[in-house]
Amino acid sequence: MSYRVLHVLDHSWPVLDGYSQRSRSIISAQAQIGMKPSVLTGPLHETDDPASSEVCLDGIHYWRTPCAKWIAARAIRGRWPFLRELAVVHLLRERIGALLQNESFDVIHAHSPALCGLAALYAARARRIPFVYEIRCFWEDSHFDREKSLNSFARYHLGRTLETHVVRRADATVGIARSLLRELEGRRIPPSKLFHVPNGVDNVRFVPRPRDNALASELGVNGLPTLGFLGTLFRWEGVAWLVRAASELHRRDVPFKLLIVGDGAESPDVRRSIRENNAESFVSFVGRVPHDQVERYYSVMDVLVYPRLSIRLTELVTPLKPLEAMALGKPILGSSVGGIRELIEPEVDGVLFEPGDIEQFCLQASRLLQQPELRSTIGEQARQKTATAKDWKFVTRRYEAIYEAAIRNAGIRS
């Protein structure tokens, strides 16, 4: 069915992170299979994209929520605890209501955090429109893992309470990982309302390509097998730890280079780790690169490493980047946290090591670096896996049944 869907997002393109990439991929794929999606972003989008404006991207309309003036704007920009959250929900709810006066939708589909879900829930109920809520991660976990304080403890419980409130009242709830759905079942959410839509990959964009020898020469990674990390440097990604582990691997006389591409909160720790381990000769920290150059950097990496630390967030949430690497035919070396275990079948389409275990890391990295045939076999099996079950157009088909269930449940509720 050609569902008219309003996606309510915290932020979107042109902000580039995993959240916005998943959103754009889902929405573009929905349009390709005959749905009619539109997008509305909340007021926090302006904090990442101050020049934001309404745009038409890939034929899809992206509406914005102005940050407004006076006290709401000051609360949002000043990050005033609790008042900021109230302002976000109020502004977004009002914006959805105004939009619904002129536009018609079959489903309102809000994506976490719970602030988007709460605003969309109230607006959907007021107009008697079926409501779907999608959880990418439990956002309270990321705050609490960064900072243990009375304020973060209060934020954690507020976030958890709001999330559960929205899920219980949604007509259908989507989780990107099965572990998220199991957590919701533990909160007594009926399994019949829970649906799994995993991360996917664009198999048209991410295809195996020859090594970019000019770039490899520029980066100084010619002639040696190269470990690579490409992504946002959140602290839980463990990239500063990776530098320490790579330093031990280097001391064992294993020839390799480590290439780190990306930027984020952990960048200062990564630079410090490179200095403290005297790793400048075998670690190159490139930083952020243009979005349209990502495939070039992938091409000079022989093994993609995802050394995530074991915290609640990484145990529950599946990352997006490994699927890009797999589609490119790259072997994965990852820590065995829950989110990565959900993506990787060990020794088939990737190799795993215990989180934080430098000895295991060195053992598995040595195998991949010193055995080109192993790299080739695992990379090819990873590519075949993504080419069949993980393409976004295939994954996005799941929403048809989810929207049908939401419409049915909304009718029962009425």
VENGITA-V141730 format. One record per backbone hydrogen bond with DSSP energy under -0.5 kcal/mol. CO is the residue of the C=O (numbers start at 1). NH is the residue of the N-H. If there is no record, write none. Layout:
CO|NH ; CO|NH
//
This chain:
1|3 ; 3|5 ; 3|36 ; 4|106 ; 4|107 ; 5|7 ; 5|38 ; 6|8 ; 6|109 ; 7|9 ; 7|40 ; 8|111 ; 9|42 ; 12|15 ; 15|17 ; 17|21 ; 18|22 ; 19|23 ; 20|24 ; 21|25 ; 22|26 ; 23|27 ; 24|28 ; 25|29 ; 26|30 ; 27|31 ; 28|32 ; 29|33 ; 30|35 ; 31|34 ; 36|5 ; 38|7 ; 39|63 ; 40|9 ; 42|45 ; 43|46 ; 44|47 ; 44|48 ; 45|48 ; 45|49 ; 49|52 ; 55|57 ; 55|62 ; 57|60 ; 60|57 ; 61|39 ; 61|63 ; 62|55 ; 63|41 ; 64|66 ; 69|72 ; 69|73 ; 70|74 ; 71|75 ; 72|76 ; 73|77 ; 74|78 ; 75|80 ; 76|79 ; 80|84 ; 81|83 ; 82|86 ; 83|87 ; 84|88 ; 85|89 ; 86|90 ; 87|91 ; 88|92 ; 89|93 ; 90|94 ; 91|95 ; 92|96 ; 93|97 ; 94|98 ; 95|99 ; 96|100 ; 97|101 ; 98|101 ; 99|102 ; 99|103 ; 106|130 ; 107|6 ; 107|109 ; 108|110 ; 108|132 ; 109|8 ; 110|134 ; 113|116 ; 113|117 ; 114|118 ; 115|119 ; 116|120 ; 117|121 ; 118|122 ; 119|123 ; 120|124 ; 121|125 ; 122|126 ; 123|127 ; 124|128 ; 124|129 ; 125|128 ; 130|108 ; 131|171 ; 131|172 ; 132|110 ; 133|174 ; 134|112 ; 134|136 ; 135|176 ; 137|139 ; 138|141 ; 138|142 ; 139|143 ; 140|144 ; 141|145 ; 142|146 ; 143|147 ; 147|149 ; 149|153 ; 150|154 ; 151|155 ; 152|156 ; 153|157 ; 154|158 ; 155|159 ; 156|160 ; 157|161 ; 158|162 ; 159|163 ; 160|164 ; 161|165 ; 162|166 ; 163|167 ; 164|168 ; 165|169 ; 166|170 ; 167|170 ; 172|133 ; 173|195 ; 174|135 ; 175|197 ; 177|180 ; 177|181 ; 178|182 ; 179|183 ; 180|184 ; 181|185 ; 182|186 ; 183|187 ; 184|187 ; 184|189 ; 185|188 ; 190|193 ; 191|194 ; 193|173 ; 195|175 ; 195|197 ; 201|203 ; 201|392 ; 202|206 ; 205|207 ; 211|213 ; 212|216 ; 213|217 ; 214|218 ; 215|219 ; 216|220 ; 216|221 ; 216|222 ; 217|220 ; 221|224 ; 225|227 ; 225|257 ; 226|302 ; 226|303 ; 227|259 ; 228|305 ; 229|261 ; 232|234 ; 233|266 ; 234|237 ; 235|238 ; 236|309 ; 238|242 ; 239|243 ; 240|244 ; 241|245 ; 242|246 ; 243|247 ; 244|248 ; 245|249 ; 246|250 ; 247|251 ; 248|252 ; 249|252 ; 249|254 ; 250|253 ; 253|255 ; 257|227 ; 258|284 ; 259|229 ; 259|261 ; 260|286 ; 260|287 ; 261|231 ; 263|233 ; 264|267 ; 266|270 ; 267|271 ; 268|272 ; 269|273 ; 270|274 ; 271|275 ; 272|276 ; 273|277 ; 274|279 ; 275|278 ; 279|282 ; 279|283 ; 282|258 ; 283|285 ; 284|260 ; 284|286 ; 287|262 ; 290|293 ; 291|294 ; 293|296 ; 293|297 ; 294|298 ; 295|299 ; 296|300 ; 297|300 ; 298|301 ; 300|302 ; 302|331 ; 303|228 ; 304|333 ; 306|308 ; 306|335 ; 309|311 ; 311|315 ; 312|316 ; 313|317 ; 314|339 ; 320|323 ; 320|324 ; 321|324 ; 321|325 ; 322|326 ; 323|327 ; 324|328 ; 325|330 ; 326|329 ; 331|304 ; 332|351 ; 333|306 ; 334|353 ; 335|337 ; 337|340 ; 337|341 ; 338|342 ; 340|343 ; 340|344 ; 344|346 ; 345|348 ; 345|349 ; 345|350 ; 350|347 ; 351|334 ; 353|336 ; 354|357 ; 356|358 ; 357|361 ; 358|362 ; 359|363 ; 360|364 ; 361|365 ; 362|366 ; 363|367 ; 364|368 ; 365|369 ; 366|370 ; 367|371 ; 371|375 ; 372|376 ; 373|377 ; 374|378 ; 375|379 ; 376|380 ; 377|381 ; 378|382 ; 379|383 ; 380|384 ; 381|385 ; 382|386 ; 383|387 ; 384|388 ; 385|388 ; 385|389 ; 385|390 ; 386|390 ; 390|201 ; 391|394 ; 391|395 ; 392|396 ; 393|397 ; 394|397 ; 395|398 ; 396|399 ; 397|400 ; 397|401 ; 398|402 ; 399|403 ; 400|404 ; 401|405 ; 402|406 ; 403|407 ; 404|408 ; 405|409 ; 406|410 ; 407|411 ; 408|412 ; 409|413 ; 410|414
//
